[in-house]
Amino acid sequence: DDRDHFGKKRLDLAGPLLANLFRVLFTRVTRDLQRYVQRCVENGREIYLNIGIKASTLTGGLKYALATGNWGEQKKAASSKAGVSQVLSRYTYASTLSHLRRTNTPIGRDGKIAKPRQLHNTHWGLVCPSETPEGQACGLVKNLALMCYITVGTPSEPIIDFMIQRNMEVLEEFEPQVTPNATKVFVNGVWVGIHRDPSHLVNTMSSLRRRNMISHEVSLIRDIREREFKIFTDAGRVSRPLFVIDNDPKSENSGSLVLNKEHIRKLEQDKELPPDLDPEERRERYFGWDGLVKSGVVEYVDAEEEETIMIVMTPEDLEIAKQLQAGYDLPEEVDPHKRVRSTLSQRAHTWTHCEIHPSMILGVCASIIPFPDHNQSPRNTYQAAMGKQAMG
């Protein structure tokens, strides 16, 4: 397996990091309380909870971790991660935004290994290709791209229960001799069962996700060659939104974006909501980005699922592909200033998704650069580093 594949990576965000730290400290508090109660019982003394529960353990532990950046207990400072909490850079607005979207790879900076520092195909749309420091941390410190989203994690039990109702055979009852060609079903890397009609199951799960019955951040990966169906619901996966293309042969919109004028009209109406609406009603009437996700117009895709779908670069390219499939010959492009397109073949594939915009592969600092696609590549990297220090 490829160790640098971005689908195999998980980001530790502030929430899970603080939760784990709290868990460690809370265990220590309960252990101390247990010892205190035991001593009191043995010596026949009265039990005072305010003496037994030492709040300073929690407070001191959290303060120490946030102040020093050594994430873990004070006694085990050697084994804990260093530099987890940093002072937020308030140099300029751009530098603050960039600092908030920075990610770090925990590999020794003096390592001579080039592989983790290189740009990987799976970084497309998830981390910025230009914004990385020069020197030792080059390629190890990355910055998230503009539309990138990190999953919060959802429970996997309802999904497993649903699949068991949909004819998934549980692993305990599986007989390999009877069905040697069955598809294995994995949930968060755990083999939970097998299924004999995987395409039906995958289509059902996918339509449930588009109808917002299961969380939009669950990723569904069907590996046809290996006969595997992998489902991930865990926290810390890096994903990005894409427009969905309607591929239902029964619908008259087949082959086009699910996004239509009705959705645009609803988004326009959001601007006309009166400012003095009470928050409850505003939440009900506001369509917004969440409305697009719930209507199945936009879908979140992570690096692993991205390998199982076909993404067209722009809606214009989608139109061209449709014309080619219908058998039209396209005129030669004469304008030298037009965007260079990849040549689409006559036997074009069925596209399943469409990029929201190609510029969304860049991060905060690189997006400010005018015409970054006309620059030599290192110039963009220099400007991404220097732009944080510019006034105005």
N, C-alpha and C positions, 0 to 999 in steps of 0.2 A: 504493500500500500504506500501511497504518497504521503509523507508526513507533513508536507507544506500545503496540502489541499485545504482550502478555507472552510469547506463544509465539515471537516473533522475538528475544527477549532471551536472553542467556547470562550466567550469573554466573561471575565468576572467583573460585574458592575458593583456599584456602591451598596445596593440592597443586599444581595447574597453575601458580600464580604462582611458587612456589619452584622448580618444575621448569624453568620458562623462565629464571629468574634463574641457576640452576645451569648450564643449557645455555650461556648467554652467557659465564659465567665460565670454564667448562671449555674452551670454544673458545679463550679467551684463554690459558689454561694450555698447551694443545697448540700454539698459535701460538708462544708464547715458547720452548717446548721445541724446536720445529722450528728456530727461529733459532739457538738455542744449539748444537744438533747441527751445523748448517750451518757455524757459525763454527769449531767444533772440528775438523771435517773439513778446512776450508780451511787452518787454521793447523797441522794435524797434531798437535793436542793430544789427550790422553785424555778420553773422555766419562764424566762422573760424573752419574748420574741424579738424585742427591739435590741437586745444584746446578741441574740443568736444570729439574726439576719444582719450581716455586715454590708450595708449599702455601699460603703467605700470600695469594696471589691469591684463592683460593677462600674461605679463612677470612675475610680482610678484606672481600671483596665481600659475603658473606652477612651479616657483622656490621654493615657499614655500612648495608645495606638494612633490616635488622631494627631497627637503632638509630634511624635517621632517618626511616624510612617512605618515603624516595625509592627507588622500586623500579626498579633499573637500575644501570648502571655509574656509578662515582663521577665519571668525567670528563664523562659526558653527563647530569649532574644536572638540567639545564634541561629536557631532553626527557622525563625519566622521570616516572612517576605519583607524586604526593605523597600522604602519609597512608594508605599501604596497611597498614603495621603500626602498631597503636595499643597503648597500655598498657591491659590488661584492667581494666575498672572493677570494683573489689571493694567498692563502697560498701555494697551489700546483696546478698543472694542474688538477688533479683528483678532488680537492675540488672546483675548478671553475666550471667544468662540472657539478658536483653534485649540486652546488648552483643554476646553471641556470635551472636545471630540477626539482627544489623543488616546491611542492605545499603545500598550507596551508588551514586548515579547520577553518573557523571563529567561533569556539566554545570556551567559556571560559576555560582556561587551568586547573582551579581548580575544574572543574565539575567532579562529581563522576560517570558520566554515562560511561558505558563500551562499549555500542553498536557502537558508531561512531569510536571507536579506534580499533575495531576488524577487522581482514581480512575478506573481503566479497567474495563470489564466483565470483561476477562480476568484481573483481579487476584483475582477471587472464589476464596477458599480457598487462595490462594498467598501473598498478603501481607496484613497486618492493615490494615483500613480506618481504625482509630482511632489506632494508635500511630505518630505521626510528629511531629517537632519543630515548634514554631511558629517564625515568623520566616523567615530567608533559606532555610534548608534544608527548608522545609515541602514535603512530597511528593516530595522528591528522596532523602531518607534514609527508607528503608522498613524494616519488620521482618517477618520471615517468619511465616506463620501456623503454628498448632500442628502440623498433620500434614504440612506441606509437606516435600518431599524433593527434593534436587538430584542430578541424575544424575551418575554417575562417568565414564560413557563406556565403550562396548564396541566391539570391532573390527567393521567392517561387511563385510569380505570374505566370511565364511561365509554371510551373508544373501544377498549377490549370487550366490554360487555356488549356493545352494539355489534361488534364483528362476530361474537359468538352467536347472537341472534340471527346474523346473516350467514349462517352455515359455516363458520370457521370451526375446524376441529381443534380442540385443545390438545396441547403437546402430549399430555398424559395418555390420551386415547388414540394417538396417532400410530398407525401400523405401516411402516415403510414398504412392506412387501405388497400391500394392497394398492397403494397409490404412490408409485415411485416418482411420478412427474408432477406431484402437487407443489404449489408455490408456498414457500416458507413465509410466515408473517412475523416481522420483528417490530417491537415497540420499544423505543429508546435503547436499541441494541440488545434487548432480551427477546429470545425466541419464544413467542407465546402460542403459536399454533400453525396450522396449515390450511390452505384453501384450494378448492379444485377449480373454481371459476374466478381467477384473479381479476380479469378485465372488468367483469361486472362489479366486483367489490371496489376496485379502484375508482371506477366511474361513479359509483354510489357515494363513496367517501368524498370525492372531488366536488360533486354537486352539493353535498351537505355543507362543505366548507364555503362554497360560493353563496349558499343561502343562509350563511351565518348560524347554522345549527351546531357546527363544531367551530372552535376558535380559528380565526383567520391566520394565526401564527403556527398552526400545526403543519408540518411538511410531510407530503406523501410522495415516496419515491418507489417507482416500480422498476426493478431491474429484470428485464425480460430474459436476458441471456443467462443470468445466474438463478433464475426462477425465485426471485425474492421480492417481497413487498415490505419496505421499511417505512415506519412512521416515527417521527420525532416530535415530542411535545415539550422537551426540556428547555431550561432557561439558558440564555447566553449565546444562542445561535444568531449569526449575522444574516439578515435577510433584506430584500429590497422590493418595492412595489413595481408591478408591471401592469399594463392594460391587458385585459383578457380579450381574446378573439373568439367569437361565437363559432363553434364547429359542429353545431347540431344540424344534421342534414334536413330535419323537418322544419327548421325555422327559416323564414324568408330573408333573414339577416345573415345567413350562413356565410362564413368567410370574411365578415367585417368585424370591426370593434363592437363590443357590447355597449360602449359609450355612445349615447345618441343625444339628439337635441333636447329631449325631455330632461335628461340629467343636467345638461348645461343650464336649462331654464331654472331648475331647482336651485342650482348653485348661484345663479343671478338673483333669485328671490331672497337668498340669505342676506344680501346687502340691504334689502328693503325692510328687514325686521326692525320694529321700533326699538330705540335704545332703552326705553323704560319698561320693557317686558320683564315679568318676574322670572328668575332663573329656571324654574321647573318648566314653564311654558316654552321658554327659549330653547331648552334642551330638546323638547318634543318637536318643535317646528324647524329647528336648524338641521339642514341636510349635510352640508360640509363634506370633509374627507371621509369621515366615518360612514356617511351615507353612501358614498361611492363604494367603499369596501363591503358594506352590508348588501348592496345591490348586486355584488358580483361583477362590478365594472373593473375594479382594481384588485389584484391578488398579490399577496406577499410570497416571495419565492426565495428560498435560501440557496447557498452554493451547491448543495447536493441535488436539490430538486431541479436546479437550473440545467443540469446535464440530461434531464429526461424530457425537456420541452424544446420547442422551436421558437426562437425570438426573432421577429423582424425589426429592423432598426428604426424605421419611421412609418407613420400611417401612409405616406406617399409611396414608399417601397411596397407596402401591402397592396395598394391599388394597382401598381405596376405588375406585381406578381399575379393578381387576379386577372388582369388583361392578358398576360402571357399564357395563363392557364386556359383562358377562353380562346386562345389561338390568334390573337392580334399581333401584328408586327409593330414594334415601337420605333418611332423616328430616331435617327441618330442625334446625339446631343451635340449642338454646335456652340453653345455658349461656354467659353473657356473658364468663366468665373463660377459656374455651377459646382455644387458639391460633388466630389468624386464618389460615385456609387459603385458598390460591388455588382458585378454582372450577374443578373438573375437568370437561371437556366429555364428552359421551356418546361421541363418536368419539375416545376417548383414543388416544394414540400407543402404539406398542410401546416400553416403557421398556427401556433397555439397562443402566443403572447406577443405584445409589441412594447418596445422601450418607450418610456414616458418622454425622455429626451436624451440624446447622446451625451449632452454636457453634464448629465447627472453622475458621471463617473468621477468628477472632480470633487475635492473637498472645499472647505470654506475659503481658504486663502487662495487656492488656485482658481477658484471661480471668479475672483475679482480681476484676474488678468485679462486685458482686452486681447482678443484673437490668440488664445494660447495654442490653437492648432496651426498657427503660422510661425511658431517659434521653434528654435532649436530646443530639444528636450531639457538640457541642464539649465537653460535660462528660466524655464518655468519653476524648476526646483529652487533656484536662487531667489526668485521673486517671492515664492511661497514662504521662504524663510525670512526675507527682508521686509515683506509687506506688513508683518506684525509690528515692526518698529517705526512705521511711517506715521506722520501726523495727518489728521484729517481723514 
